[in-house]
């Protein structure tokens, strides 16, 4: 049972790192979109 709990904990921590990576990627995409919008606004 203890090994199962350890495995679950490692899986949860892996999920957390995946989520944080996804969040950082999303924020990067948002900043890229903002830059594109600003560039479009500037071109008009």
PDB file with one MODEL, atoms N, CA, C and O in Angstrom:
MODEL        1
ATOM      1  N   UNK A   1       0.845  -1.204   0.000  1.00  0.00           N
ATOM      2  CA  UNK A   1       0.000   0.000   0.000  1.00  0.00           C
ATOM      3  C   UNK A   1       0.880   1.252   0.000  1.00  0.00           C
ATOM      4  O   UNK A   1       0.579   2.224  -0.693  1.00  0.00           O
ATOM      5  N   UNK A   2       1.952   1.229   0.768  1.00  0.00           N
ATOM      6  CA  UNK A   2       2.827   2.409   0.828  1.00  0.00           C
ATOM      7  C   UNK A   2       3.399   2.744  -0.540  1.00  0.00           C
ATOM      8  O   UNK A   2       3.442   3.911  -0.931  1.00  0.00           O
ATOM      9  N   UNK A   3       3.840   1.715  -1.273  1.00  0.00           N
ATOM     10  CA  UNK A   3       4.393   1.980  -2.601  1.00  0.00           C
ATOM     11  C   UNK A   3       3.317   2.570  -3.505  1.00  0.00           C
ATOM     12  O   UNK A   3       3.605   3.447  -4.320  1.00  0.00           O
ATOM     13  N   UNK A   4       2.070   2.091  -3.367  1.00  0.00           N
ATOM     14  CA  UNK A   4       0.983   2.646  -4.167  1.00  0.00           C
ATOM     15  C   UNK A   4       0.813   4.132  -3.880  1.00  0.00           C
ATOM     16  O   UNK A   4       0.645   4.936  -4.796  1.00  0.00           O
ATOM     17  N   UNK A   5       0.857   4.486  -2.602  1.00  0.00           N
ATOM     18  CA  UNK A   5       0.707   5.897  -2.221  1.00  0.00           C
ATOM     19  C   UNK A   5       1.853   6.720  -2.803  1.00  0.00           C
ATOM     20  O   UNK A   5       1.639   7.820  -3.313  1.00  0.00           O
ATOM     21  N   UNK A   6       3.064   6.187  -2.724  1.00  0.00           N
ATOM     22  CA  UNK A   6       4.210   6.909  -3.285  1.00  0.00           C
ATOM     23  C   UNK A   6       4.021   7.111  -4.780  1.00  0.00           C
ATOM     24  O   UNK A   6       4.264   8.201  -5.298  1.00  0.00           O
ATOM     25  N   UNK A   7       3.586   6.056  -5.480  1.00  0.00           N
ATOM     26  CA  UNK A   7       3.360   6.170  -6.922  1.00  0.00           C
ATOM     27  C   UNK A   7       2.301   7.224  -7.220  1.00  0.00           C
ATOM     28  O   UNK A   7       2.456   8.030  -8.138  1.00  0.00           O
ATOM     29  N   UNK A   8       1.218   7.213  -6.436  1.00  0.00           N
ATOM     30  CA  UNK A   8       0.166   8.214  -6.630  1.00  0.00           C
ATOM     31  C   UNK A   8       0.717   9.615  -6.436  1.00  0.00           C
ATOM     32  O   UNK A   8       0.404  10.522  -7.207  1.00  0.00           O
ATOM     33  N   UNK A   9       1.542   9.796  -5.402  1.00  0.00           N
ATOM     34  CA  UNK A   9       2.123  11.115  -5.127  1.00  0.00           C
ATOM     35  C   UNK A   9       2.990  11.570  -6.294  1.00  0.00           C
ATOM     36  O   UNK A   9       2.916  12.725  -6.713  1.00  0.00           O
ATOM     37  N   UNK A  10       3.807  10.666  -6.817  1.00  0.00           N
ATOM     38  CA  UNK A  10       4.666  11.050  -7.941  1.00  0.00           C
ATOM     39  C   UNK A  10       3.815  11.404  -9.153  1.00  0.00           C
ATOM     40  O   UNK A  10       4.120  12.357  -9.869  1.00  0.00           O
ATOM     41  N   UNK A  11       2.735  10.630  -9.390  1.00  0.00           N
ATOM     42  CA  UNK A  11       1.849  10.926 -10.521  1.00  0.00           C
ATOM     43  C   UNK A  11       1.210  12.296 -10.344  1.00  0.00           C
ATOM     44  O   UNK A  11       1.116  13.066 -11.299  1.00  0.00           O
ATOM     45  N   UNK A  12       0.773  12.601  -9.131  1.00  0.00           N
ATOM     46  CA  UNK A  12       0.148  13.904  -8.855  1.00  0.00           C
ATOM     47  C   UNK A  12       1.152  15.026  -9.082  1.00  0.00           C
ATOM     48  O   UNK A  12       0.822  16.046  -9.688  1.00  0.00           O
ATOM     49  N   UNK A  13       2.369  14.842  -8.603  1.00  0.00           N
ATOM     50  CA  UNK A  13       3.388  15.887  -8.782  1.00  0.00           C
ATOM     51  C   UNK A  13       3.688  16.072 -10.265  1.00  0.00           C
ATOM     52  O   UNK A  13       3.896  17.196 -10.722  1.00  0.00           O
ATOM     53  N   UNK A  14       3.710  14.966 -11.022  1.00  0.00           N
ATOM     54  CA  UNK A  14       3.930  15.069 -12.468  1.00  0.00           C
ATOM     55  C   UNK A  14       2.791  15.839 -13.108  1.00  0.00           C
ATOM     56  O   UNK A  14       3.018  16.691 -13.967  1.00  0.00           O
ATOM     57  N   UNK A  15       1.562  15.544 -12.694  1.00  0.00           N
ATOM     58  CA  UNK A  15       0.403  16.270 -13.220  1.00  0.00           C
ATOM     59  C   UNK A  15       0.534  17.755 -12.922  1.00  0.00           C
ATOM     60  O   UNK A  15       0.244  18.592 -13.777  1.00  0.00           O
ATOM     61  N   UNK A  16       0.973  18.085 -11.704  1.00  0.00           N
ATOM     62  CA  UNK A  16       1.121  19.495 -11.322  1.00  0.00           C
ATOM     63  C   UNK A  16       2.144  20.193 -12.214  1.00  0.00           C
ATOM     64  O   UNK A  16       1.913  21.314 -12.666  1.00  0.00           O
ATOM     65  N   UNK A  17       3.264  19.537 -12.466  1.00  0.00           N
ATOM     66  CA  UNK A  17       4.273  20.163 -13.318  1.00  0.00           C
ATOM     67  C   UNK A  17       3.715  20.350 -14.727  1.00  0.00           C
ATOM     68  O   UNK A  17       3.974  21.364 -15.375  1.00  0.00           O
ATOM     69  N   UNK A  18       2.934  19.346 -15.206  1.00  0.00           N
ATOM     70  CA  UNK A  18       2.315  19.482 -16.522  1.00  0.00           C
ATOM     71  C   UNK A  18       1.391  20.695 -16.549  1.00  0.00           C
ATOM     72  O   UNK A  18       1.391  21.466 -17.509  1.00  0.00           O
ATOM     73  N   UNK A  19       0.608  20.855 -15.490  1.00  0.00           N
ATOM     74  CA  UNK A  19      -0.327  21.983 -15.433  1.00  0.00           C
ATOM     75  C   UNK A  19       0.422  23.308 -15.433  1.00  0.00           C
ATOM     76  O   UNK A  19       0.037  24.237 -16.142  1.00  0.00           O
ATOM     77  N   UNK A  20       1.490  23.402 -14.645  1.00  0.00           N
ATOM     78  CA  UNK A  20       2.248  24.652 -14.589  1.00  0.00           C
ATOM     79  C   UNK A  20       2.875  24.936 -15.959  1.00  0.00           C
ATOM     80  O   UNK A  20       2.925  26.087 -16.392  1.00  0.00           O
ATOM     81  N   UNK A  21       3.353  23.883 -16.640  1.00  0.00           N
ATOM     82  CA  UNK A  21       3.918  24.080 -17.975  1.00  0.00           C
ATOM     83  C   UNK A  21       2.847  24.584 -18.930  1.00  0.00           C
ATOM     84  O   UNK A  21       3.090  25.486 -19.732  1.00  0.00           O
ATOM     85  N   UNK A  22       1.645  23.985 -18.837  1.00  0.00           N
ATOM     86  CA  UNK A  22       0.546  24.419 -19.689  1.00  0.00           C
ATOM     87  C   UNK A  22       0.203  25.879 -19.423  1.00  0.00           C
ATOM     88  O   UNK A  22      -0.035  26.649 -20.353  1.00  0.00           O
ATOM     89  N   UNK A  23       0.179  26.258 -18.140  1.00  0.00           N
ATOM     90  CA  UNK A  23      -0.141  27.640 -17.787  1.00  0.00           C
ATOM     91  C   UNK A  23       0.886  28.598 -18.383  1.00  0.00           C
ATOM     92  O   UNK A  23       0.523  29.639 -18.931  1.00  0.00           O
ATOM     93  N   UNK A  24       2.154  28.254 -18.278  1.00  0.00           N
ATOM     94  CA  UNK A  24       3.199  29.138 -18.805  1.00  0.00           C
ATOM     95  C   UNK A  24       3.069  29.247 -20.323  1.00  0.00           C
ATOM     96  O   UNK A  24       3.248  30.325 -20.891  1.00  0.00           O
ATOM     97  N   UNK A  25       2.753  28.113 -20.982  1.00  0.00           N
ATOM     98  CA  UNK A  25       2.565  28.146 -22.429  1.00  0.00           C
ATOM     99  C   UNK A  25       1.377  29.026 -22.794  1.00  0.00           C
ATOM    100  O   UNK A  25       1.437  29.799 -23.750  1.00  0.00           O
ATOM    101  N   UNK A  26       0.293  28.904 -22.022  1.00  0.00           N
ATOM    102  CA  UNK A  26      -0.896  29.714 -22.284  1.00  0.00           C
ATOM    103  C   UNK A  26      -0.566  31.195 -22.147  1.00  0.00           C
ATOM    104  O   UNK A  26      -0.982  32.003 -22.978  1.00  0.00           O
ATOM    105  N   UNK A  27       0.175  31.555 -21.108  1.00  0.00           N
ATOM    106  CA  UNK A  27       0.525  32.963 -20.894  1.00  0.00           C
ATOM    107  C   UNK A  27       1.398  33.456 -22.049  1.00  0.00           C
ATOM    108  O   UNK A  27       1.267  34.601 -22.484  1.00  0.00           O
ATOM    109  N   UNK A  28       2.292  32.588 -22.546  1.00  0.00           N
ATOM    110  CA  UNK A  28       3.127  32.973 -23.687  1.00  0.00           C
ATOM    111  C   UNK A  28       2.261  33.218 -24.915  1.00  0.00           C
ATOM    112  O   UNK A  28       2.470  34.182 -25.652  1.00  0.00           O
ATOM    113  N   UNK A  29       1.276  32.329 -25.131  1.00  0.00           N
ATOM    114  CA  UNK A  29       0.376  32.492 -26.270  1.00  0.00           C
ATOM    115  C   UNK A  29      -0.397  33.799 -26.140  1.00  0.00           C
ATOM    116  O   UNK A  29      -0.586  34.520 -27.119  1.00  0.00           O
ATOM    117  N   UNK A  30      -0.845  34.098 -24.913  1.00  0.00           N
ATOM    118  CA  UNK A  30      -1.589  35.338 -24.689  1.00  0.00           C
ATOM    119  C   UNK A  30      -0.739  36.547 -25.032  1.00  0.00           C
ATOM    120  O   UNK A  30      -1.210  37.471 -25.696  1.00  0.00           O
ATOM    121  N   UNK A  31       0.507  36.549 -24.586  1.00  0.00           N
ATOM    122  CA  UNK A  31       1.373  37.695 -24.864  1.00  0.00           C
ATOM    123  C   UNK A  31       1.608  37.807 -26.370  1.00  0.00           C
ATOM    124  O   UNK A  31       1.644  38.910 -26.915  1.00  0.00           O
ATOM    125  N   UNK A  32       1.769  36.658 -27.043  1.00  0.00           N
ATOM    126  CA  UNK A  32       1.955  36.678 -28.494  1.00  0.00           C
ATOM    127  C   UNK A  32       0.729  37.271 -29.174  1.00  0.00           C
ATOM    128  O   UNK A  32       0.850  38.076 -30.098  1.00  0.00           O
ATOM    129  N   UNK A  33      -0.463  36.866 -28.707  1.00  0.00           N
ATOM    130  CA  UNK A  33      -1.693  37.388 -29.286  1.00  0.00           C
ATOM    131  C   UNK A  33      -1.799  38.889 -29.070  1.00  0.00           C
ATOM    132  O   UNK A  33      -2.210  39.622 -29.970  1.00  0.00           O
ATOM    133  N   UNK A  34      -1.430  39.350 -27.877  1.00  0.00           N
ATOM    134  CA  UNK A  34      -1.463  40.786 -27.596  1.00  0.00           C
ATOM    135  C   UNK A  34      -0.530  41.533 -28.542  1.00  0.00           C
ATOM    136  O   UNK A  34      -0.890  42.575 -29.090  1.00  0.00           O
ATOM    137  N   UNK A  35       0.675  40.990 -28.730  1.00  0.00           N
ATOM    138  CA  UNK A  35       1.641  41.633 -29.633  1.00  0.00           C
ATOM    139  C   UNK A  35       1.070  41.705 -31.046  1.00  0.00           C
ATOM    140  O   UNK A  35       1.173  42.734 -31.714  1.00  0.00           O
ATOM    141  N   UNK A  36       0.458  40.588 -31.500  1.00  0.00           N
ATOM    142  CA  UNK A  36      -0.115  40.561 -32.843  1.00  0.00           C
ATOM    143  C   UNK A  36      -1.223  41.602 -32.975  1.00  0.00           C
ATOM    144  O   UNK A  36      -1.310  42.297 -33.988  1.00  0.00           O
ATOM    145  N   UNK A  37      -2.072  41.709 -31.947  1.00  0.00           N
ATOM    146  CA  UNK A  37      -3.155  42.696 -31.976  1.00  0.00           C
ATOM    147  C   UNK A  37      -2.577  44.106 -32.039  1.00  0.00           C
ATOM    148  O   UNK A  37      -3.065  44.946 -32.796  1.00  0.00           O
ATOM    149  N   UNK A  38      -1.545  44.365 -31.251  1.00  0.00           N
ATOM    150  CA  UNK A  38      -0.917  45.689 -31.264  1.00  0.00           C
ATOM    151  C   UNK A  38      -0.318  45.975 -32.635  1.00  0.00           C
ATOM    152  O   UNK A  38      -0.433  47.086 -33.151  1.00  0.00           O
ATOM    153  N   UNK A  39       0.318  44.970 -33.218  1.00  0.00           N
ATOM    154  CA  UNK A  39       0.913  45.160 -34.536  1.00  0.00           C
ATOM    155  C   UNK A  39      -0.170  45.452 -35.575  1.00  0.00           C
ATOM    156  O   UNK A  39      -0.004  46.318 -36.434  1.00  0.00           O
ATOM    157  N   UNK A  40      -1.281  44.716 -35.483  1.00  0.00           N
ATOM    158  CA  UNK A  40      -2.390  44.955 -36.415  1.00  0.00           C
ATOM    159  C   UNK A  40      -2.929  46.367 -36.240  1.00  0.00           C
ATOM    160  O   UNK A  40      -3.165  47.074 -37.219  1.00  0.00           O
ATOM    161  N   UNK A  41      -3.123  46.774 -34.985  1.00  0.00           N
ATOM    162  CA  UNK A  41      -3.643  48.111 -34.715  1.00  0.00           C
ATOM    163  C   UNK A  41      -2.684  49.174 -35.248  1.00  0.00           C
ATOM    164  O   UNK A  41      -3.118  50.200 -35.772  1.00  0.00           O
ATOM    165  N   UNK A  42      -1.394  48.928 -35.114  1.00  0.00           N
ATOM    166  CA  UNK A  42      -0.403  49.897 -35.574  1.00  0.00           C
ATOM    167  C   UNK A  42      -0.382  49.975 -37.094  1.00  0.00           C
ATOM    168  O   UNK A  42      -0.116  51.036 -37.658  1.00  0.00           O
ATOM    169  N   UNK A  43      -0.663  48.853 -37.764  1.00  0.00           N
ATOM    170  CA  UNK A  43      -0.585  48.843 -39.227  1.00  0.00           C
ATOM    171  C   UNK A  43      -1.758  49.581 -39.861  1.00  0.00           C
ATOM    172  O   UNK A  43      -1.654  50.044 -40.997  1.00  0.00           O
ATOM    173  N   UNK A  44      -2.879  49.698 -39.139  1.00  0.00           N
ATOM    174  CA  UNK A  44      -4.048  50.383 -39.714  1.00  0.00           C
ATOM    175  C   UNK A  44      -3.931  51.900 -39.599  1.00  0.00           C
ATOM    176  O   UNK A  44      -4.828  52.623 -40.033  1.00  0.00           O
TER     177      UNK A  44
ENDMDL
END
